[in-house]
């Protein structure tokens, strides 16, 4: 269970890094033609949002099925 959550979190960070690289990379300007906007960055961000929502729903489903249990914060006095 922990492995699945860690893998999805890593893929979320990877999609965010991919979008950052695509945003910062310079593209050659073509003044003659109106070039369409780069949609790869938007797709990477949409993938990140989709993975985040899927991870949230998976954690809720796992709690509902009893696969994971909340442990809380231990209070030491």
Residue, then its C-alpha position, 0 to 999 in steps of 0.5 A: x500500500x505504501x509503495x503504491x502511494x509513494x509511486x504515485x507521489x513520485x509520478x506527480x512530482x515528475x509531471x510537475x518537473x516536466x511541466x516546469x522544464x517545458x515552461x522554461x525551455x526556449x522555443x525559436x520564434x517564428x515571426x512569419x507564422x503564428x505558432x500554436x501554443x505549446x500544449x505539452x505543458x498544459x497536458x503535464x499539468x493536467x496529468x498532475x492534477x488527475x494523479x492528485x485526485x486519483x491518489x486522494x480517491x484511492x486513499x479514501x477508498x483504502x480507508x473505507x475498505x480497511x486497508x489503512x488505518x489512521x494512527x494519529x499523532x502520539x501525545x507524550x506527557 
